[in-house]
Each structure stands twice: as structure tokens, then as C-alpha cells.
Amino acid sequence: MLEPAKHRISARNTSCSENGRGMARTRVRRFARDESGVMIAFSIFFFLIILLIAGIGVDLMRYEMQRTRLQATLDRAVLAAADMQQELDPVSVVQDYMSTAGFDDVTLSDPNVADGLNYRMVDATATMPMQTQFMHMMGVDTLITPAVAGAEEKIEGIEIALVLDISGSMNWNDRLINLKPAAREFIDTVTSLTEAGDVSVSIIPYNTQVNAGAALLGEYNVSDDHDMSYCLNFEAADFNTTAMPTNHTYEQTAHFDMFSYATGSWPPQASDMPTPVCNTQTGSEITVMETDATTLKNKITALSAYGNTSIDIGMKWAAALLDPGTQGVIQNLIDGGHVGAINVGRPVSYTAPDILKVIVVMTDGQNTNQYMLPDDKRDGNSDIYVDTATGRISIWNGGRDRFFWVHDRTWNTKAYGNHLSGSDTAQRLDYDELWAYNSVATNARYNYGPMYQAQGSSSSIAWSDWYTNMPDINPGTEKDIRLQNICRAAKDNGVMVYSIGFEATVNGNDQLRACASSPSHFFDANGTNITDTFQAIAVSIAQLRLTQ
């Protein structure tokens, strides 16, 4: 009877256990349903936070884009307003820029403008509202974008070297006629933007050579010194540097005429040769650091043209006159009264603040042959004798041990003039005197030509010996290399190089383009638009920069 009761109790206990577990599962499921609601709410809250942060990022990105655009426009506006060539009111210029750019809601402060003879400064501030798209949910409905800008154009402490082609081709197509007013207007524009003395200009005219002038050349150590003309024959290495040390020995160019048939007077004068390799014509010498506009323009007006083209030599002198190592030379010229005292301390250091060094070089062609006398035709006695009373020429011929009288083509034991009664009028010429008395062409054709014929030879051989093959020649291809070397040396020192091809050859333009500081510093000019070219360069020389 007892066993069935135990069984019933066990069954009842099992049923109770199952009921308890069921109730527990029910509670767990109910709790889970309650917690899932909390998680959903938290997830939604977290998503809204992320969305708000992203929205703030979008608003800030829009703010930065508007601020950048506003700042860039204000920068351009004050730069345009500060341009000293700008004839409009600077304040109106800034306002017009902002309006044209579509900034209708901008609040623009009245731009501050400061003007002087050689400067203009403009600064302005602007603000513009931007409606937010997301930040307004945080109570920020509007963001204010600010912009501050300032600009200054100022010409101060500028040293300019103007390198002008006066070769023979400048007489063609009115090139020299067109160049002169263009260069004079350049001088007017540059000097009118500055206070007196702020800008110095050196003018370096060049053809086959560059006439340094007696005073400037006298500051250098030269070999075979003579006072007929004042040019130097540079070595290739001289073009690797802008420096021109005074303790270096330079070879002075001999005074001789390769371009004409000329006979001089006695005693020989430098002016007797109309087209010497080293130019002696009025206005051909270098003008060193002049600050007076009238003087500079008069120098340009006096220019005349003949001869070959040596752009490299013009650039060498230009670079030297901007090199601070030339300060001692300039000081000596000041002390001697050849350069104005206002130029004390020039050329200034390459690293001096607020100083601009500029070379403007132009040509209508390209580098051509440079002529130099060989050593045995530079110094010492020649074989030419002149009768100072009549001008008749005798030539000593060592092979015949006789003198050849050119006027009657006879051989004699004495030079013409020694056979006459009275004083001896036969004068042996050294080479300096010979080349001042007869051009190279005259000497070859009218002196040696007849003598060669009298010996049974050809006058063409005399021409070859004494003209074609007599001078040393530095060809245009070598001069192109020298030009690029000196251009590179100048640019490496921070000199700004502008170049102008004035109806130049293809190679000439290529050389000038490579010489310029950048492609935009090269100008290809034709006809009367050379004036516009020089004017564009004069305006761009002004230092235009952001100050804020």
C-alpha cells in the first residue's frame, strides 16, 4: 500500500518541477522582450548622434569652402586695387570684384588705402553669413565666414641693366627707329613710379663688341692697353660667373675695322675708322647706374647701328654691373665724378631685402661672329711704312730685302719718303697705328694685294692672308653657349631676366627664351608693338605681393 503513494508523490514532484521551469522560461522571454525595446531606443539615439555629427561636418565643410572662395576673391580684389597702373578708385575696385564674384550678401569694410609716389597699399576685411543645414538643430542657425587681405605694390631699390642690340640689322625695317621711343617710354614708366634714386639703370648697347668707355674700363686690369677704344675680349670661363674681379687680367680688344674700306689721317685717330669692331660712336658706351630719366633717354636717342651681334658680351657686362663685387668699381667711378653719388653702396647684395635686380635683353637677330686680332697682329712693328707728307704706303718684304711702293708698284731699297731731300718723312707703323690708319679690308686689298701681284701671286691670296683668315673668330655657336652660361649665372643669383626677340631669327628667339627667367619673361615683338612689350615689362617690374 505504501509503494503507490510514493509513486504518486514522485509524479507530483515532477509535474511541479516542469511547471517551475516553464514559468522561468516565460519570465525570461518577457524580460527579453522588455530589453529589446531598450536596445532599439539606444540604437536609434546612437544613429541620431552619428547623423548630427555628420551633418555638422557637412556644415563645416560648406563653411570652409565658402571661406576659401571668399578669401581668394578678396585677395584678387586687393591685388587689383593695389596695382599702381590701376586708374579706378581702389575702394571701388574691391567692391566690384566682390559683386562680380556673386558675393551679394557680403559685408565689406571700407578698404584702407595708402598711396605714395612709389607705393600703394590696400587692405580690406569681409564677412558673409552662411545658413546651416544641420547645426540649426543645436541652435546654430548661421555661421559667419571671415576674410582679411592686404596687398602692396612698391618699387624700391631696383637695379636695372638694359641690354640693347645696335648691330647693323637694326637699321632694317625701321627697327632702331621703333626701338628708341619704346626704350625711352620704358625709362619714363620705371622712373615715374619711384622716388628719386630708388631705381638705377645701366644701358649696355652691343654689336660685335661692347664699348665700356674709358672710365669703366680703367677700373680693370687689361693687357695691351691702348686708348683708341675700350672693349674687352672675354674668355669662356668668364661667362660662368656674374663676378668681374678687378685683379683678373683681361685682354683689351684691338682697335681695328673689319666692316669698311677706310683710310685715316696722320697721325692716326680712333675716329678715322667709321666701323671699328670696338664701337667708338657717340652713345655707344655703357651708361653706368644712371638715375636721371632725361640723361637715360638722351643716351638712347644717340644710339646708332652697325656691325655684328654679340648678345653674350652684352649680358656679361649687364650681369657684372649688378654683381655686388662691383661695388668698389662703382665707388671709384663716383669718386671720379663719372657716376652719381646717389649710387653709393650699389650694386647691393643679392640677399638684401626689398631689392630687385633686373636685366632686360633684346636682339633682332642672333649671335654672329666676333672678330679678334691674333697676338702677332696686335703688338709690335708692322711691315707698313707711311710717308707722313703724302700718305703713300711702302711695305717691307724681307724675302726680297726691298720695300714695295704701293703707289707705283715698284721695288726700292728705301721706304717712300726716305729718298726725298730734307727731313725723313717715312714712318714705320706699329700695329696699333696701322689698324687706326687703314681698315683691315683696305690693308688687305690696297696694300698687300698689289704687292702679292707684283710677286707673281694672286690678290685673292692677299685677301685670304690679311682679311678672311687673319682675325681670330669666335663663332655664333660658341657664343650661344657663353650666353646661356651667363644667363644661368645671373638667374642663379636671383636676377630677374626679361628677354625680347624683336623680329629675331628662330635661333635668336630660342636663345632668348632659354635665357629668360621663365617662358612668360620672354616676348616676341614686331614693328611698333615693341613699345607695348617694353611697357609690359616696365609694369611687371613693380614688386606686387600679398602682405597679409
PyMOL commands that set and color helices and strands:
alter all, ss='L'
color gray80, all
select helices_A, chain A and resi 2-82+90-100+135-138+168-192+214-217+236-240+270-272+293-301+311-322+324-335+341-343+375-377+431-437+440-454+459-468+476-492+506-515+519-521+527-541
alter helices_A, ss='H'
color red, helices_A
select strands_A, chain A and resi 107-108+112-116+119-131+142-154+158-165+199-206+221-223+232-233+249-252+287-290+356-363+370-372+381-387+393-397+402-405+410-412+426-430+472-474+496-502+522-525+543-546
alter strands_A, ss='S'
color yellow, strands_A
deselect
rebuild
show_as cartoon
